[in-house]
Amino acid sequence: MSNQLKRTAAVTGAGSGLGLEIVLGLATRGYKVFGTAFSAKEITEFEKTSKGADVTLTVCDITKEEDVKKWGNIVKSFINDSGLDLLINNAGVLTPGPMEVLALDAIRREFEVNVFGSISVINAFLPSLRKSKGRVVQIGSMTGRFPLPFSGPSSASKATMEAFADVYRTELKPFGVDFVMAQPGNMVTGGPAKTAVQLKQLSDNMTAEQKQLYGKYFEQFAASLNNMQNAGLSAKAAAIRVIEISEQVPAPTRATVGKDAEEILQMVREKSDEELDNFRIKLFGFDKIA
């Protein structure tokens, strides 16, 4: 970590949900925090409800290199030559649906945000992280190691970042920069409501043939996923765990967020592919569909 009096952190997707709770939690722990927001409306709402928090939010689309550069320059203007202590890559999107039904552009969009956007942010801040021998925490998902049906793009994008995490961790080790993969399970972060809307929209837009092929299974998946997310960790509890991971010494290579993630990833290490496939079928109740 850097020698400056106040630790510094940058967090993407900080305008709502998990990211919002992370920036507030870091601020209470004495960090000067810089975050990205999806819209000016999120920033206005934050300023109304979080007065006094040492947090600076900036509207930034992480899929646009120019936006990332501008945000990076804003952060650098504050920290000067002190370096950045912590980067938490939290921004992400979810694109549910049968692979045969999903538009390729929708899948590309998921990778633009979850993969290329993450890489763009990491690379933009590496010079500052090297100065302070700081840490990157990439918010992934247990689905990066345990892909879910009807959640192919999200699972694949998270799996891709699992691979990049191994690469970054090795490449950055000589510079004293840690790279940690956080693996959350189900969370109640504002995501469940958004996911429910996405699931309904996709179902409504299926053709008659697609509904005949996937309708029953997708409806069962949607109901099960909504139930699992609503029973997940609160955004605040998940943020506390992410901050704990961010400060853990020595840095873990990977760390779960939530009991469900811990249990499922343990199972992934121990079970065969056939056993895991059977578990997925039972997890979503597909075995009960006539």
N, C-alpha and C positions, 0 to 999 in steps of 0.2 A: 504493500500500500504506500501511497505517497506521503511525504512529510508535511503536507499542508495541514493547518489547524483543523479544517473542516473536511471530512471525507466527501467525495463527489460521486454521484451516480447518474447514469442515463438509462431511461426506461422507455421502450416503445409500447404503444397501445395503452397509454396511461390515462386516457380520458374517461374510462369506464371499467366496470368489472374488476377482474383480478389486477390489472395494471394500475388502476386507481388506488386500490387498497395497498399495493406495493409501494407506490410513491409516498402515500401518507404514512405508512409504516416506517419507511426509510427516513422520512423527515423527522419523525418523533425520535429516531435513534441518532439524530444529529447530522444527517447527511444534507448537503446541498444537492437538490434533485432536479434533473432536467428530463422532461418527458415529451412524447409526441401524443397529439390528439387527432382524432378523425375529423373534427370540425370545430369551427369557432364557437358553436353552441356548447360543445363539451367544455371548452375553456371558460366560457362565461358562467356556466353552471358550477364549475370547480371553484372559480373565484368567489362565487356567492356563498358556497357551503364550506370552504376550506381556508378561510382567511387566517393568515398568520403562518401557514405552512410554508417552509422554504422550498417551494416547488415552482419551477418555471415551465409552463406547457407551451408547445409550439405545434401549429397545424402542420402535419407532414405526411405525405403519401410515400411510404417506404419503397414502393415499386418504382418511384421516379428518382433517378440518381441526383438530379438537380435539387430536389427537395431534401434529400439526405445530406447533400453537401451544405446546403444553407443551414440546416439544423446543426450539423457538426460545427460549422463556423460560429453559430450562436453560442454553443457550449464552450468552444475554445476561447471565445472572447471573455468568458467569465473565469475560466480556470487558468488562462494564460499559459505559462510553461510548467504548471504544477502537475499536469497529467490527470487522467481520469482513473478513479479507483474501481469503479464497478459499472458494467454494462449488462442490463437485463433485457434480453430480446423476447418480448412477450406478445407483440402484435401477431395476429393470425386470423384465418378465416376457415370456415367449415363448409364443404360442399357435399351434402348427402345425396344418395340416390344409387340406383343400379348402374353399373359401369356401362351397360349397353344403351342406357337411356340418356346419360349425362352428355351434354355438349362438350366437345373438345375445348372450346374457348373457356368454359367454366372450369375445366380441369387445369388448363393453362393459368387461369387467374389464381387458382389456389397455390400453384407453384410459384407464381410471381410474388405473392405475398409471403407465404410460409418459408420458401427456400431462397429465391433470389433477393427478395427484400431483406431477409435476415442477413444474408452474406454481404449485401451492400452496406448495411449498418455496421456490421462487425468490422469490415475492412476500413470504413471511414474513421472508426475510433481506435484502430490498432496503434497508430503512432502515440496517441495520448495514453493508452493502456500500457504500452511499453515503458513510457516515462515513469509511471508509478508502480510498475510490476503489478498491475491490477488483475481483474477477474471478469470473465464473460460467463454469464449464466443464460443458457438457451432454454426457453420454456418449450419443451416438446410435449409428449403425451405417452401414456402407456401403450397407445395404439401404434407407436413407432416400432415397438417390439411385438405387439399383439394386434395385427390388423383386424378391423371389423368389417363384416359384410355391409354393403350399402354405405360404407364410409371409406371407399377406396382412395379418392384423392387426398383426403386428410391423412389417412394412415400412411400412404406412400410418401407424402411430403414430410411427415414427421420421421419416417424411416430414413429418408434422405438426409435429414439434419442429424440423425444419429451417426450416420457414416461421416458426415462432415465434421462432427464433434471430435471423432477419433483423429481425423486428419489435423484439424486446428490444434488439438491438445498437444500432439507430437511436434508440430511445426513451431508452436509458441513456447514450448518448454525452455529452450535456450535463453529466452528473454524474460523468464520469470512470470509470464502471464498464464493464469489458470483458465481452463475452459471446462465448464461443468454443464452436464445435461440434466435438467430437471424434468421428471416424468410424472406429471399429474394424472390422477384418475378422474372420476366424475366430480364436477364442481357446480355449485349454484352461483354463477357469476354474472347473470344477465344473459348468458349463453342459451340456457334452456328455452326461454321464450322465443329468442331469435331462431333457434333450431326448429322449434315447433312450427313456426311460420314457414320456414324453408321446406320442411317436410311436407306440409300441406300443399304448398305451391307446386312442388314437384309432382305430387300425387295427382293434383287437379289437372296438370298439364300433360299427363301420360295419354297416349293414344289408347284406343280400345284394346288393341293387340298387346300393348305393353302392360296394361292393367290386368289382362288375362294371364300374362306370363308372370308378372311380379307383384301384382296388386296386394294379394293376401299377405305375402311375405314382407312387403315393404310397410304395410299398415301395422303388422305385428312388430317389426323393427322400430317403427316410429313410436309406438306406444311404450315399448320396452326402454328405448333410449330416453324418452322424456321422463319416465319413472326413475331411471338410474341417475340422470342428471339432477333431478329434483331432490334426490336422496344423498347427493354428494356433499363434499366440503363446502362451507360458505366461502365467499371470496376473501373475507377477512382471515379465516383460519388457514386458507391456502396461501395467502400472502405472508402470514407469519412463518410458515414452513419455508417458503421461497427465500425469505430474508435470512432465516436460520442457515439454509444451504449456502447462501451468498457469503456468509461470514464464517462458515465452518473451516477449521484449521486442523490438519491439512485439508486442502480442497478435495472433495470427492470427485470421481470421474462422472458418476451418475448418482442421482438421488430421487427417490419416489416422493410424491406429494399425495398423501391419502392412503388409508389402509387397503382400499380396493386395488390400487396400483401396486402396492407392495406384494399383496397376495397373488395377483395375476402374473406379475413379472417373475415371481418365484416359480409359479407353475410353468411358465414359458421355458425356464431353464431346466425343468425336470421332466416335462412331458414330451411325447412324440407328436409329430404333425397330425397324425390321425386322432390322437387323444384331444389335441387342441381344437381340431375341427368339430369333433363331437361336443366339446364344451361350448363352442360358439353357437351351435345349433340349439343346445339346451338353454344357453344364456338368454337367447332372444325368443325362446318358445317356438321355434320353427318345427320342432318335433311334434307339436300338438295340432299343427295345421293339417286338415284333412285334404 
